[in-house]
Amino acid sequence: MRILTIGAVTFVIWAFFSTWLFVDVLKPALKKPIETIAVPVTTNNVADSLAGIYALMPKDLVIWHDFDKARLITDPQIETSLAEFKSWLDKYPESIIMVTGYTDLVGTPEYNKTLGLERAQAAQEFLEEKGFPASRMIVSSKGEEDALAGYITAEERAKNRRTVISIKK
């Protein structure tokens, strides 16, 4: 009986203590407003100015090629795009032009890498004839990597035979 009495007294004391703790200490603490610290808003002007510059940058120029040929297929749109590139290079003398050649999947990877480089070099020569300095060009070949379309139909393979001229960011 003594254990039951001690247990009942302990339970009553514990019940009063936990009720007091909740009602007088914890509940008011939950209702207090939480102090917030205002963090000053900082603007990154450098990133904003770079985003603005990148938005004005000319879009990539794509020159298409015939099957297994490095010869360029030019059109009037290329001339207007080249004028944009020329004005950009004049305005930003630290800019560099990337000339990258691509091929379709037909042929060995080594051959396609070589053909892609020949296409890029043909585009480089074309740009040099138009007055672009060779010292500001990087010529590379991706071969059959980074395909724009699939390789099932002839039209899809034709979309992958290209040279891309872009400005290095």
N, C-alpha and C positions, 0 to 999 in steps of 0.2 A: 504494500500500500504506500509505503514511503516513496518508492520510485515513481508511482503514479502522481503523487502530490508534488514532488519535485519537478516532474515533467510538465504538469499543468501550470505550475507557477512560472517555470522557465518559458513556456509557450505564451502565457499572458504578458510577461515582461517583453519578450521578443515581439509580440504583436503590437504593443504600445510603442516600443522603440521604432519599429519599422514604419508604423503609421505616422509618428512624429517626423521621422526622417523624410518621408515622402511629402507630407503636407507642408511642413515648415521649411524644408531645405531644398528639396529637388524640384518641386512644382513651381515655386517662385523663380528659381533659376532658369527654368524653361521658358518662362514668360518674359524675362528680361530681353530688351532689344539687343541684338548682336551688333557690336560696333564693326562697321566696315571701313576699311581704309581705301580711299580713292586713289587709284594708280593713275598717274598722269599719262595721257595718251601721247605717245611719241610717233612721229612720222618718219619714215625712212625715205628721205628725199632722193637718196642715191638710187634706191630700187625703183622709185617712181620715175625718175628721169631715164633710167635704163629701159624701163617698160615703154616709155614714150618713144625712145630712140628705136627700140625693136619694132614698135608698131609702124614706124615710118620706113623701116628697112624694106627694100624691094623683095618681092616674093621670089622663091626659087624659080629659075628658068630651066625648063626641060627641053632638050633637043633629042629628037627621035632618030633612030638608025634603022637601016634595012638589015635583013638577016645576014649575019656573018660579014658585015661591012663596018668600017670605021668612018666612012664618009658621012658628012652631016646633011640632014634634010632641013634646009632653012626655009623660013616663011617670014612675011612682013612683021608678024607679032614679035619675032625675035629682035628685030631692029629697034622697036620701041622699048622692049625690055632692057636691051643693052644700053640704051640711052639713060634709063633709070639707074642701072648699075654704075655707069660712067659718072653720073652726077653724084651718086653716093660716095664713090671712091674719091672724087675731088673734094667733097665736103668733109669726109672723114679719112684723112691720109693714113691712119693706123689700121684701117680695115684690110682684110685679106679675102680673096675670092677662093672658094673651094670648087674645084672641077672634078667630079666623080663619075667614072664610067661604069655602066652596068650591062649585063648580058642576060639572055634567057638561059634555060637549063640545058639546051642542046650543046653537046660537046663536053670535054673533060673539064674539071674545075681549073686546072692549070691553063688550058687554052682560053677558057672564059675570062680568067683573071688578066691574061695578056691582051685579049680582045678589048676588055673593058678599059685597060690602060691606053690602048691605041685610040679608042674613042675619046677618052679624056684628053689625050695629047692633040687629037685633031681639033677638038673644041678649044684647046689652049692656043693653037696656031691661028684659029679663026678669030679668037679674042685679041691676039697680038696684032693681027691685020687691022682690027678695028681700033687700035690705039691703046689697048690695055697693057700695062707693064707686066712682063713675065715675073719680075721680082715680087709681085704682090699676088701670085697665084700658087696654090697648092694643088697638085694633080695627083689623083689616086684612082684606084680601081677596086670596086667591090665584087666584080665578077657576077656570079649568079646569086649573091647574097642580097637581102632586103628587097625581095620581089614585090612589085606593086600589085600584080595579079597572079593567077594560077598559071599552070603550064599545060593544061589540057588542050585548049583550042589554039589555033594560030593567032587569033586576035589577042588572047591573053598573053601569049609569048611575045607578041609585038609590043605590048605595053611595058615589058621588062627590058627591051632593048633601048636604052636611053643614056643620056649624059645629063647630069644635074649640075647646074651652076648656081652657087649660093654664096652668101657672105658669111664668113665665119663669125660666130657670136663670141 
